[in-house]
């Protein structure tokens, strides 16, 4: 419990906050709004918790370590935002529910631009190991009209829980882009998603361990879907029955995004005639984009 503070001490602390807030008065309107709100909330946190200098130094060290471990392929700062729920809160603020529209969720730390293009029905897994999964659906607008040529970016972890940026050989796997056909339909092969831990070799791993929190993400497949005149959608689909659906380390699960990956027997014919000697799964995902004007 924080110690009681005298009226004089409280006044002095408030004066510091007011001086810093006032220092942003000449900033452009949106920058002023953001910085003044940040200062007010950050100072309130310090006063409420009676933050010690040792704790402040530990926090600065935490951020230093996050910077040191971050690379172009991995951002520890996105993980910080994710595990604190800030990412999902931002997603929610910017993507209010729309009847029929596909819900958004977190980007995650492993998206990369310039993924290789595959044709419709192509293999987004490429060399990523795992049970094959046939994923298909249609991209439409909120009125149910198909969106021809919508671009779909797909990325995922392999059966070991690793993204290609975590491989040591530099190869691209488990990510690709493709385009919906004239009727808005899409289809591709991936690998059946599995649950995996977020990276724990950085400061976030220490924070979760100290807090008694699991680092696990439930099985999922990432989508980024875009088309001219529509809001870009960043979302996942999750595997029904996964044991971590209620324990997602980044709070990204939404009920509407949980899909049934139906398992087929070895040798059972696939929709595109591909020969799969072992078991494979199939999942449908209907994607609904919102027009840029919100109509």
C-alpha positions as CSV (number, residue, x, y, z in Angstrom):
1,X,0.0,0.0,0.0
2,X,1.4,3.4,-1.0
3,X,2.2,5.8,1.9
4,X,-0.1,8.7,2.6
5,X,1.2,12.0,1.1
6,X,0.9,15.4,2.8
7,X,-1.1,18.1,1.1
8,X,2.0,20.1,0.5
9,X,3.8,17.2,-1.1
10,X,0.8,16.4,-3.3
11,X,0.7,20.1,-4.4
12,X,4.4,20.0,-5.3
13,X,4.0,16.8,-7.4
14,X,1.0,18.3,-9.2
15,X,2.9,21.4,-10.0
16,X,5.6,19.3,-11.8
17,X,2.9,17.6,-13.9
18,X,1.3,20.9,-14.8
19,X,4.7,22.4,-15.9
20,X,5.4,19.5,-18.1
21,X,1.9,19.5,-19.6
22,X,2.1,23.3,-20.3
23,X,5.4,22.7,-22.1
24,X,3.5,21.1,-25.0
25,X,1.0,24.0,-25.4
26,X,2.7,25.2,-28.6
27,X,2.8,21.7,-30.3
28,X,0.5,20.9,-33.2
29,X,-3.0,20.0,-32.0
30,X,-2.8,16.2,-32.2
31,X,0.7,16.0,-30.9
32,X,-0.3,18.3,-28.0
33,X,-3.3,16.2,-27.2
34,X,-1.2,13.0,-27.2
35,X,1.7,14.3,-25.2
36,X,-0.3,16.1,-22.6
37,X,-2.4,13.0,-22.0
38,X,0.7,10.8,-21.8
39,X,2.3,13.1,-19.3
40,X,-0.8,13.3,-17.1
41,X,-1.3,9.5,-17.1
42,X,2.4,8.7,-16.6
43,X,2.8,11.2,-13.8
44,X,-0.4,9.8,-12.2
45,X,1.1,6.3,-12.3
46,X,4.2,7.5,-10.6
47,X,2.3,9.3,-7.9
48,X,-0.3,6.5,-7.4
49,X,2.3,3.8,-7.0
50,X,5.0,6.0,-5.3
51,X,7.4,4.6,-7.8
52,X,10.9,4.2,-6.3
53,X,14.1,5.3,-8.0
54,X,15.3,1.7,-8.1
55,X,12.0,0.7,-9.9
56,X,12.4,3.5,-12.3
57,X,16.0,2.4,-13.1
58,X,14.7,-1.2,-13.6
59,X,12.1,0.0,-16.0
60,X,14.7,2.0,-18.1
61,X,16.9,-1.1,-18.1
62,X,13.9,-3.2,-19.3
63,X,13.5,-0.8,-22.3
64,X,17.2,-0.8,-23.0
65,X,17.1,-4.6,-23.2
66,X,14.0,-4.5,-25.4
67,X,15.9,-2.3,-27.9
68,X,19.0,-4.4,-27.8
69,X,17.1,-7.6,-28.7
70,X,14.9,-6.0,-31.4
71,X,15.8,-6.4,-35.1
72,X,14.2,-5.7,-38.4
73,X,12.5,-9.1,-38.2
74,X,11.5,-9.0,-34.5
75,X,10.2,-6.2,-32.4
76,X,10.3,-6.7,-28.6
77,X,8.4,-3.4,-28.3
78,X,5.4,-4.9,-30.1
79,X,5.6,-7.8,-27.7
80,X,5.5,-5.3,-24.8
81,X,2.5,-3.7,-26.2
82,X,0.9,-7.1,-26.9
83,X,1.3,-8.6,-23.4
84,X,0.1,-5.4,-21.7
85,X,-3.1,-5.6,-23.8
86,X,-2.3,-2.2,-25.4
87,X,-2.2,-3.6,-28.9
88,X,-5.7,-5.2,-28.5
89,X,-7.0,-2.0,-26.9
90,X,-5.8,0.0,-29.9
91,X,-7.3,-2.5,-32.3
92,X,-10.6,-2.2,-30.5
93,X,-10.6,1.6,-30.5
94,X,-9.8,1.7,-34.2
95,X,-12.1,-1.1,-35.3
96,X,-15.5,-0.8,-33.6
97,X,-17.8,-3.8,-34.3
98,X,-19.8,-3.6,-37.5
99,X,-22.6,-6.0,-38.2
100,X,-21.2,-8.8,-40.4
101,X,-17.7,-7.4,-40.7
102,X,-14.8,-9.6,-39.9
103,X,-13.3,-8.7,-36.5
104,X,-9.7,-7.4,-36.3
105,X,-7.0,-8.6,-33.9
106,X,-3.3,-8.0,-33.3
107,X,-0.5,-7.7,-35.9
108,X,2.1,-9.5,-33.8
109,X,5.9,-9.1,-34.1
110,X,6.6,-11.3,-37.1
111,X,4.9,-9.7,-40.1
112,X,7.2,-8.9,-43.0
113,X,6.6,-6.9,-46.2
114,X,7.3,-8.4,-49.6
115,X,6.2,-11.9,-48.9
116,X,6.4,-14.1,-52.1
117,X,3.3,-14.3,-54.2
118,X,1.6,-17.7,-54.8
119,X,-1.2,-18.5,-57.2
120,X,-4.7,-19.3,-56.0
121,X,-4.5,-22.8,-54.5
122,X,-0.8,-22.4,-53.9
123,X,1.3,-23.4,-51.0
124,X,1.9,-20.6,-48.5
125,X,3.7,-23.0,-46.2
126,X,6.4,-23.6,-48.8
127,X,9.2,-25.4,-46.7
128,X,7.5,-24.9,-43.3
129,X,7.0,-28.3,-41.7
130,X,3.6,-29.4,-40.5
131,X,0.3,-31.1,-41.4
132,X,-1.1,-29.7,-44.6
133,X,-4.2,-27.5,-44.2
134,X,-6.5,-26.3,-47.0
135,X,-8.0,-22.9,-46.2
136,X,-10.6,-21.3,-48.4
137,X,-13.3,-18.6,-48.4
138,X,-14.6,-15.5,-50.1
139,X,-13.8,-11.8,-49.6
140,X,-16.9,-9.6,-49.7
141,X,-18.1,-6.2,-48.5
142,X,-20.6,-5.6,-45.8
143,X,-23.4,-5.7,-48.4
144,X,-22.3,-9.2,-49.4
145,X,-20.8,-8.2,-52.7
146,X,-17.6,-10.0,-53.7
147,X,-14.3,-8.0,-53.8
148,X,-12.4,-9.2,-56.8
149,X,-8.6,-9.1,-56.6
150,X,-8.4,-8.5,-52.8
151,X,-4.9,-9.0,-51.6
152,X,-4.3,-11.6,-48.8
153,X,-1.1,-11.7,-46.8
154,X,-0.8,-15.0,-44.9
155,X,1.8,-15.9,-42.3
156,X,2.2,-18.4,-39.6
157,X,4.4,-20.5,-37.3
158,X,5.4,-24.0,-38.3
159,X,4.6,-27.2,-36.4
160,X,7.5,-26.4,-34.0
161,X,6.1,-23.0,-33.2
162,X,8.7,-21.1,-35.1
163,X,8.3,-18.4,-37.7
164,X,10.7,-18.3,-40.6
165,X,12.4,-15.2,-39.2
166,X,13.4,-17.4,-36.3
167,X,15.2,-19.9,-38.6
168,X,18.9,-19.8,-38.8
169,X,19.2,-20.5,-42.5
170,X,17.4,-17.3,-43.7
171,X,14.8,-19.1,-45.8
172,X,11.2,-17.8,-46.3
173,X,8.5,-20.2,-45.2
174,X,5.0,-20.0,-43.7
175,X,4.3,-16.7,-45.4
176,X,3.0,-15.6,-48.8
177,X,0.5,-13.4,-50.5
178,X,-2.2,-14.2,-53.0
179,X,-5.1,-12.4,-54.7
180,X,-8.8,-13.3,-54.7
181,X,-10.4,-14.2,-58.0
182,X,-13.1,-12.3,-59.9
183,X,-15.7,-13.7,-57.6
184,X,-13.8,-12.7,-54.4
185,X,-12.9,-16.4,-53.7
186,X,-9.5,-17.5,-52.3
187,X,-7.9,-20.7,-51.4
188,X,-4.5,-21.9,-50.4
189,X,-2.5,-24.6,-48.6
190,X,-0.9,-23.8,-45.3
191,X,0.0,-26.0,-42.3
192,X,-2.4,-26.8,-39.5
193,X,-1.7,-24.2,-36.8
194,X,-0.4,-25.2,-33.4
195,X,-0.1,-23.4,-30.1
196,X,3.3,-21.9,-29.3
197,X,5.1,-19.6,-26.8
198,X,5.9,-16.1,-27.8
199,X,9.7,-15.4,-27.6
200,X,10.8,-15.5,-24.0
201,X,14.6,-14.9,-24.5
202,X,14.1,-11.2,-24.0
203,X,12.8,-8.9,-21.2
204,X,9.2,-9.9,-21.9
205,X,10.0,-13.5,-21.0
206,X,11.4,-12.4,-17.6
207,X,8.3,-10.2,-17.0
208,X,5.9,-13.1,-17.7
209,X,7.8,-15.5,-15.6
210,X,8.0,-13.0,-12.7
211,X,4.2,-12.4,-13.0
212,X,3.2,-16.1,-13.1
213,X,1.8,-15.7,-16.7
214,X,2.0,-18.2,-19.5
215,X,3.8,-17.1,-22.7
216,X,1.5,-19.2,-24.9
217,X,-0.5,-18.2,-27.9
218,X,-3.3,-20.5,-29.1
219,X,-3.0,-22.0,-32.5
220,X,-3.7,-19.4,-35.2
221,X,-3.1,-18.3,-38.8
222,X,-2.5,-14.6,-39.6
223,X,-4.3,-12.7,-42.3
224,X,-3.9,-9.2,-43.7
225,X,-6.5,-8.4,-46.3
226,X,-6.7,-5.2,-48.4
227,X,-8.4,-3.8,-51.4
228,X,-8.8,-0.3,-52.9
229,X,-11.7,1.5,-51.2
230,X,-11.7,-0.7,-48.1
231,X,-10.2,-0.6,-44.7
232,X,-7.2,-2.9,-44.3
233,X,-8.1,-5.9,-42.1
234,X,-5.5,-7.5,-39.8
235,X,-6.8,-10.6,-38.2
236,X,-6.3,-14.3,-37.3
237,X,-8.3,-17.5,-37.4
238,X,-7.9,-19.7,-34.3
239,X,-8.3,-23.4,-34.1
240,X,-11.5,-24.6,-32.3
241,X,-10.7,-26.7,-29.3
242,X,-7.2,-25.3,-28.7
243,X,-6.4,-25.4,-25.0
244,X,-5.0,-21.8,-24.9
245,X,-8.0,-20.0,-26.4
246,X,-8.8,-18.5,-23.0
247,X,-5.2,-18.0,-22.0
248,X,-3.8,-16.0,-25.0
249,X,-0.7,-14.1,-23.8
250,X,-1.6,-11.2,-26.1
251,X,-5.4,-11.2,-25.5
252,X,-6.1,-11.6,-29.3
253,X,-8.8,-14.2,-29.4
254,X,-12.3,-13.3,-30.5
255,X,-15.1,-15.8,-30.6
256,X,-16.0,-15.0,-34.2
257,X,-12.5,-15.9,-35.3
258,X,-12.5,-19.4,-33.9
259,X,-12.8,-21.9,-36.8
260,X,-13.1,-25.7,-37.1
261,X,-10.1,-27.2,-38.8
262,X,-11.8,-30.5,-40.0
263,X,-9.3,-33.3,-40.1
264,X,-9.3,-35.7,-43.1
265,X,-7.9,-39.2,-43.3
266,X,-4.7,-40.0,-45.1
267,X,-5.3,-40.5,-48.8
268,X,-8.7,-38.8,-48.7
269,X,-9.1,-36.7,-51.9
270,X,-8.3,-33.0,-51.5
271,X,-10.4,-30.2,-53.1
272,X,-7.6,-29.5,-55.7
273,X,-6.5,-33.0,-56.3
274,X,-3.2,-32.7,-54.4
275,X,-1.9,-36.0,-53.2
276,X,-1.4,-35.9,-49.4
277,X,-0.1,-39.2,-48.0
278,X,-0.9,-38.3,-44.4
279,X,-3.8,-36.5,-42.6
280,X,-4.7,-33.0,-43.6
281,X,-7.2,-30.4,-42.4
282,X,-9.6,-28.0,-44.0
283,X,-11.0,-24.7,-42.7
284,X,-13.4,-22.1,-44.2
285,X,-13.1,-18.4,-43.5
286,X,-15.5,-15.8,-44.9
287,X,-13.9,-12.4,-44.9
288,X,-16.0,-9.2,-44.8
289,X,-14.2,-5.8,-45.3
290,X,-15.6,-2.4,-44.3
291,X,-15.6,0.4,-46.9
292,X,-13.1,3.2,-46.2
293,X,-16.0,5.7,-45.7
294,X,-17.5,3.4,-43.1
295,X,-20.8,2.9,-45.1
